[in-house]
Amino acid sequence: MSGDVFIALQGRNIHGNKYINDALDNGAEYVITDKNAGSFINENNIFLINDVLLFLLRIANKKRNNFRGKVIGITGSVGKTSVKENLKFLLSFESKVSASIKSYNNYLGVLISLINMDNFSDFAIFEIGTNNFHEIGKLTSIIMPQQVIVTNIFPTHLESLKSTRNIAIEKSDIFNLKYNSEIELLILPNSNSDELFLYDQAKKMKISKILTVGKKTNSNYHIQEINKTNKKNIIIKVNKNKESYKIDFDTDYYHQIHNAIICLSIFEHNNLPLKTFYKKVKSIPKIEGRGLMNEVAIDNKKIFFIDESYNASPVTMKICIDYFYELELQNTQKKYIILGEMNELGKLSKMYHQDVIKQILHYKFENVILCGNLFKSLLKRMKTETDQINCLLDENEIMQFLKKNIHNNDIILIKGSNSTKVNKLANMLNANKE
């Protein structure tokens, strides 16, 4: 974009130098590279340095050291981006907020997010992700968040991390004083043994303020009641230190309630007006790829598309299927559920994919499409039970099936890991928004 700095990095197969011309044509003001750019190198706005990543790290460290607002760091197995976007939305009504874009939660994403941070913000919110050991501590030492959120501990990235306890150990580095001595607030879940392990670790670290959020009665924010008042409204009763809160929440996604209570705890800790929270929590926008519903066109037929295509894990897949089963239809509407495979589950991958098939069969969905070779092999073994399930292997096959079978006002839900074919199908549908 005009006025931007283009950083040329080494990719898996191509160096960013290949795109210098495109960057300059699109208005980039400067180019920084660590590889000789040939005929470009004599240009006044192109700089050759020794190590681009080291350069980015130094700039990011300088930005962080100069920042005087509050830094919020978010990690967890799932829900990091949703919590970040919810917080950004709610806090922005009372404060100036910077936040990492999209899911920029790896090493390069964190550096770019810090460099682009507005130093005059009151809050800066960052995701911290991992799919292997020793990554959380490294990123935490760069971001140095004063307020830390762990969303949950669930089975993800098991291919490299092997167990949920290892996931918890890795995530606990976000509040390890070895990496970050700035912590004033730690918000933790407490729904399973691995999450309780986090609490024990935090106590050993002597973190000054630990708040837990969940359905257990000993949670600091105890979600006591969830009452659905109509198709789109939920009233939540939350107890905190014998105080009772009632929150009118405009959503039909139950799992978003936990995210909202995390935001409430941030509001309270920072002495922000709760009336703003209560008023605006009703209108938290859904995020593309994470539950946003769009009207799209398929062969001139208007379809409602629920886009859950950004990623998938065993827990989020189950939540999504439960939600779609509960979704009420109008008149002649039909539901089409399209599920791609879940990546990085290691030795437990077959078991978790079998669980998905069992859940689909339990709910007796009429229109099911599963996509992927693992689903295909599992369905072959279970053939007598799975006549109503279609297994298609790419986005074009699925699109042809939909064109042949779908009708006006039908509802499609797509869920799968980011690298699967269903993600490509979601992009095709989103390209035809009404």
C-alpha positions in Angstrom: 0.0 0.0 0.0 1.0 3.6 -0.5 3.6 4.8 2.1 4.3 1.3 3.5 7.7 -0.3 4.0 8.1 -3.6 2.1 10.2 -6.2 3.9 11.7 -8.9 1.6 11.9 -12.2 3.4 13.2 -15.6 2.5 10.2 -18.0 2.0 10.3 -21.7 1.7 11.0 -21.6 -2.1 11.1 -17.9 -3.1 12.8 -14.8 -1.7 10.7 -11.6 -1.3 13.1 -9.8 -3.6 11.0 -11.3 -6.5 8.2 -8.9 -5.5 10.1 -5.7 -5.1 8.8 -4.4 -8.4 5.2 -5.1 -7.4 5.7 -3.5 -4.0 7.1 -0.3 -5.6 4.3 -0.2 -8.2 1.7 -0.5 -5.4 3.2 2.5 -3.6 5.7 1.1 -1.1 7.9 4.0 0.0 10.9 1.9 1.1 12.2 -1.7 0.7 14.3 -3.6 3.2 16.1 -6.8 2.2 19.0 -9.0 3.4 19.7 -10.4 -0.1 21.4 -8.4 -2.9 18.6 -7.0 -5.0 20.7 -6.6 -8.1 19.8 -3.6 -10.3 17.6 -2.2 -7.5 20.4 -1.8 -4.9 21.5 1.6 -6.0 18.0 3.0 -5.5 17.8 5.5 -2.6 14.7 3.8 -1.1 16.1 0.2 -1.1 18.2 -0.8 1.9 20.4 -3.9 2.1 21.0 -5.2 5.7 22.6 -8.3 7.2 19.5 -10.0 8.8 15.9 -8.9 8.2 14.5 -10.9 11.1 17.0 -9.5 13.5 16.2 -6.0 12.2 12.5 -6.6 12.8 13.2 -7.9 16.3 15.2 -4.8 17.3 12.5 -2.5 16.0 9.8 -4.5 17.8 11.7 -4.4 21.1 12.1 -0.7 20.8 8.4 -0.2 20.1 7.5 -2.4 23.1 10.0 -0.6 25.4 8.5 2.8 24.5 4.9 1.8 24.9 3.2 3.2 28.0 -0.2 1.6 27.7 -1.4 -1.8 28.9 -0.4 -4.8 26.9 -2.8 -7.8 26.9 -1.4 -11.2 25.8 -3.8 -14.0 24.8 -2.9 -17.7 24.3 -4.9 -20.9 24.5 -5.8 -23.9 22.3 -8.7 -22.2 20.6 -10.5 -18.9 20.7 -7.5 -16.6 20.7 -8.5 -14.5 17.7 -12.2 -14.4 18.9 -11.2 -13.1 22.3 -8.8 -10.6 20.8 -11.4 -9.2 18.4 -14.1 -9.1 21.1 -11.8 -7.2 23.5 -10.7 -4.8 20.7 -14.4 -4.1 19.9 -15.5 -3.6 23.5 -12.5 -1.6 24.7 -12.5 0.7 21.7 -15.7 2.4 23.1 -13.8 3.6 26.1 -10.1 3.6 25.0 -7.7 3.8 22.1 -6.8 0.2 21.2 -4.2 -1.4 19.0 -4.4 -5.2 18.2 -2.6 -7.7 16.0 -4.4 -8.3 12.7 -6.0 -11.6 11.7 -4.2 -14.5 13.4 -0.7 -13.0 13.5 0.4 -15.1 16.5 3.7 -16.7 15.4 7.2 -15.2 15.6 7.0 -13.1 12.4 3.4 -12.1 13.1 4.2 -10.9 16.6 7.1 -8.8 15.3 5.0 -7.2 12.6 2.1 -6.6 15.1 4.4 -4.8 17.6 6.1 -2.7 14.9 2.6 -1.6 13.6 1.3 -0.9 17.1 0.2 2.7 17.7 2.3 3.9 20.6 -0.4 6.3 21.7 -2.9 3.5 22.4 -4.2 2.8 25.9 -4.3 -0.9 25.2 -2.4 -3.2 22.8 -3.7 -6.7 22.4 -1.6 -9.6 21.0 -2.2 -13.3 20.3 0.6 -15.7 21.2 0.4 -19.0 19.4 2.4 -22.2 19.2 2.5 -25.6 17.5 5.7 -26.8 19.2 7.7 -26.6 22.4 9.5 -23.5 23.6 7.6 -21.0 21.3 5.3 -19.3 23.9 8.2 -18.2 26.2 10.1 -16.7 23.3 7.1 -14.7 22.1 6.1 -13.7 25.7 9.6 -12.3 26.3 9.1 -10.0 23.3 5.5 -8.9 24.0 5.8 -8.7 27.8 2.1 -8.6 28.5 1.0 -7.1 31.8 -2.5 -8.7 31.5 -2.6 -12.3 30.4 -5.4 -14.5 29.2 -5.4 -18.2 28.6 -8.6 -19.2 26.8 -8.6 -23.0 27.3 -6.5 -26.1 27.0 -7.9 -28.6 24.5 -6.4 -31.2 22.1 -4.7 -29.3 19.3 -1.2 -29.6 17.7 -0.9 -33.1 19.2 1.4 -34.2 16.4 4.2 -32.1 17.9 3.1 -31.5 21.5 1.9 -35.1 22.0 -0.5 -34.5 25.0 -2.8 -31.9 26.5 -0.6 -31.8 29.6 2.3 -30.8 27.3 0.1 -28.2 25.8 -0.7 -26.8 29.2 3.0 -26.8 30.1 3.9 -24.9 26.9 1.0 -22.4 27.4 2.1 -21.8 31.0 5.2 -20.0 29.8 3.0 -17.0 29.0 3.0 -16.3 32.8 6.4 -17.7 33.6 8.3 -14.9 35.4 11.5 -16.1 33.6 10.0 -14.7 30.4 7.9 -11.9 31.7 8.0 -10.2 35.1 5.4 -7.6 34.3 2.3 -9.6 35.0 -0.4 -7.8 37.1 -3.4 -9.9 36.0 -3.8 -13.6 34.9 -7.2 -14.9 33.6 -7.5 -18.7 33.5 -10.1 -21.3 32.6 -10.8 -24.1 35.0 -12.9 -26.7 33.2 -10.5 -29.7 33.1 -7.4 -31.1 34.8 -5.0 -29.4 32.5 -6.5 -26.0 33.1 -6.4 -26.7 36.9 -2.7 -27.5 36.4 -2.2 -24.0 35.0 -3.7 -22.5 38.1 -1.3 -24.6 40.3 1.6 -23.4 38.2 0.5 -19.7 38.5 0.2 -20.1 42.3 3.8 -21.4 42.4 4.9 -18.3 40.3 3.2 -16.1 43.0 1.2 -14.2 40.3 -0.4 -11.4 42.3 -3.9 -11.5 40.8 -5.4 -14.7 39.3 -9.0 -14.8 38.1 -10.7 -18.0 36.9 -13.7 -18.1 34.5 -16.0 -21.1 34.1 -19.0 -23.2 35.2 -17.3 -24.5 38.4 -18.7 -23.0 41.5 -15.2 -22.0 42.7 -14.6 -19.9 39.6 -14.0 -16.2 40.4 -16.4 -15.6 37.5 -18.9 -18.5 37.9 -21.2 -18.8 34.9 -24.2 -20.0 36.9 -27.1 -20.0 34.5 -27.5 -19.8 30.7 -31.1 -19.1 29.6 -32.1 -18.9 26.0 -34.9 -16.4 25.8 -35.5 -16.6 22.0 -33.7 -17.7 18.8 -31.0 -15.0 19.2 -30.9 -14.1 22.8 -29.2 -15.6 25.9 -29.3 -14.2 29.4 -26.3 -15.3 31.5 -26.2 -15.2 35.2 -22.6 -14.8 36.5 -21.6 -14.8 40.2 -18.4 -13.1 41.4 -17.6 -12.9 45.1 -21.3 -13.2 46.0 -22.2 -10.4 43.5 -24.5 -11.4 40.8 -24.5 -10.1 37.2 -27.1 -10.6 34.5 -25.9 -10.2 31.0 -28.2 -10.0 28.0 -26.2 -11.5 25.2 -27.3 -11.4 21.6 -25.9 -14.7 20.3 -27.0 -18.2 19.4 -23.4 -19.4 19.9 -23.1 -20.7 23.5 -19.3 -21.0 23.4 -19.0 -17.2 22.9 -20.3 -16.7 26.4 -16.9 -17.6 27.9 -15.2 -15.0 25.7 -17.6 -12.4 26.9 -17.0 -13.1 30.6 -13.2 -12.8 29.9 -13.9 -9.3 28.5 -16.0 -8.4 31.5 -13.1 -9.3 33.8 -10.8 -7.1 31.8 -13.3 -4.2 32.1 -13.5 -4.6 35.8 -9.7 -4.9 36.4 -9.1 -1.7 34.4 -12.0 0.2 36.1 -13.8 0.8 32.8 -17.5 1.5 32.9 -19.5 -1.7 33.0 -22.5 0.0 31.5 -20.5 0.2 28.2 -19.8 -3.5 28.4 -23.5 -4.4 29.1 -24.6 -2.2 26.2 -22.1 -3.2 23.6 -21.7 -6.9 24.4 -25.0 -7.5 22.6 -23.5 -6.3 19.3 -20.1 -8.0 19.2 -19.7 -8.8 15.5 -18.9 -12.3 14.3 -15.6 -12.9 12.5 -15.2 -14.3 9.0 -14.2 -17.9 9.2 -15.4 -18.1 12.8 -19.2 -18.2 12.7 -20.0 -15.2 10.4 -23.2 -15.8 8.4 -23.4 -14.4 4.9 -25.9 -14.6 2.1 -24.3 -16.1 -1.0 -25.4 -17.1 -4.4 -25.1 -20.6 -5.9 -26.4 -20.7 -9.5 -28.7 -17.7 -8.8 -30.1 -19.3 -5.7 -29.8 -17.4 -2.4 -28.1 -19.4 0.3 -27.3 -18.7 3.9 -23.6 -19.7 4.6 -22.2 -20.0 8.1 -18.5 -19.7 7.7 -16.5 -21.7 10.3 -13.8 -22.6 7.9 -10.8 -20.9 9.5 -9.7 -23.9 11.6 -10.9 -27.0 13.4 -10.1 -29.0 16.5 -12.0 -31.9 18.2 -13.7 -29.5 20.7 -14.6 -26.7 18.2 -15.9 -29.4 15.7 -18.2 -30.8 18.4 -19.4 -27.3 19.4 -20.1 -26.5 15.8 -22.1 -29.6 15.1 -24.1 -29.2 18.3 -24.9 -25.6 17.3 -26.0 -26.5 13.7 -28.2 -29.3 15.1 -29.9 -26.8 17.4 -30.4 -24.2 14.6 -34.1 -23.8 13.8 -35.2 -24.0 10.2 -38.0 -21.9 8.6 -40.6 -23.3 6.2 -38.9 -25.5 3.5 -35.3 -24.7 4.5 -32.7 -27.5 4.6 -29.4 -27.8 6.3 -26.1 -28.9 4.6 -23.2 -29.6 6.9 -19.8 -29.8 5.2 -16.8 -30.9 7.3 -13.2 -31.1 6.4 -10.5 -32.9 8.4 -8.7 -31.7 11.5 -4.9 -31.5 11.2 -2.0 -32.1 13.6 -3.8 -34.6 15.9 -1.0 -37.2 15.6 -1.8 -40.8 16.8 -5.3 -39.8 18.0 -6.4 -38.4 14.6 -8.5 -41.5 13.7 -10.2 -41.6 17.0 -11.2 -37.9 16.8 -12.5 -38.2 13.3 -14.5 -41.3 14.2 -16.0 -39.2 17.0 -17.1 -36.6 14.4 -18.8 -39.3 12.3 -20.6 -40.8 15.4 -21.8 -37.3 16.4 -23.2 -36.7 12.8 -24.9 -40.1 12.9 -26.4 -39.4 16.3 -28.0 -36.2 15.1 -29.3 -37.9 11.9 -28.4 -34.9 9.6 -30.0 -35.5 6.2 -27.4 -33.6 4.1 -23.8 -34.3 5.2 -20.6 -33.9 3.2 -17.3 -35.0 4.6 -14.1 -34.1 2.8 -10.7 -35.8 3.0 -9.0 -39.2 2.6 -9.1 -40.0 6.3 -12.9 -39.5 6.4 -13.1 -41.7 3.3 -11.2 -44.6 4.8 -13.2 -44.4 8.1 -16.5 -44.3 6.2 -15.5 -47.5 4.2 -15.1 -49.4 7.5 -18.5 -48.1 8.8 -20.4 -48.5 5.5 -23.5 -50.0 6.9 -24.1 -47.1 9.2 -23.2 -44.2 6.9 -25.5 -44.3 3.8 -26.6 -40.7 4.4 -23.1 -39.3 4.4 -21.4 -38.1 1.2 -17.6 -38.2 1.0 -16.2 -35.8 -1.6 -12.5 -35.1 -2.0 -12.2 -31.5 -3.3 -14.0 -28.2 -3.5 -15.1 -28.5 -7.1 -16.8 -31.8 -6.4 -18.6 -30.3 -3.4 -19.7 -27.3 -5.4 -21.2 -29.5 -8.2 -23.1 -31.5 -5.5 -24.5 -28.2 -4.0 -25.5 -26.8 -7.4 -27.4 -30.0 -8.1 -29.1 -30.3 -4.7 -29.4 -27.0 -3.0 -32.5 -24.7 -3.0 -33.2 -21.1 -2.2 -32.8 -20.1 1.5 -31.1 -23.4 2.5 -28.3 -23.1 5.1 -24.7 -24.4 4.7 -22.2 -24.7 7.5 -18.5 -25.3 6.6 -16.0 -26.4 9.2 -12.4 -27.7 8.8 -8.7 -27.1 9.3 -7.3 -24.1 7.4 -5.3 -26.1 4.9 -8.2 -28.4 3.8 -10.3 -28.3 0.7 -13.3 -27.0 2.5 -11.4 -23.8 3.2 -11.1 -23.3 -0.5 -14.8 -24.0 -0.9 -15.6 -21.3 1.7 -13.5 -18.8 -0.3 -15.5 -19.7 -3.4 -18.8 -19.1 -1.6 -17.6 -15.8 0.0 -16.6 -14.6 -3.5 -20.4 -14.7 -4.3 -21.8 -12.7 -1.4 -25.1 -11.1 -2.1 
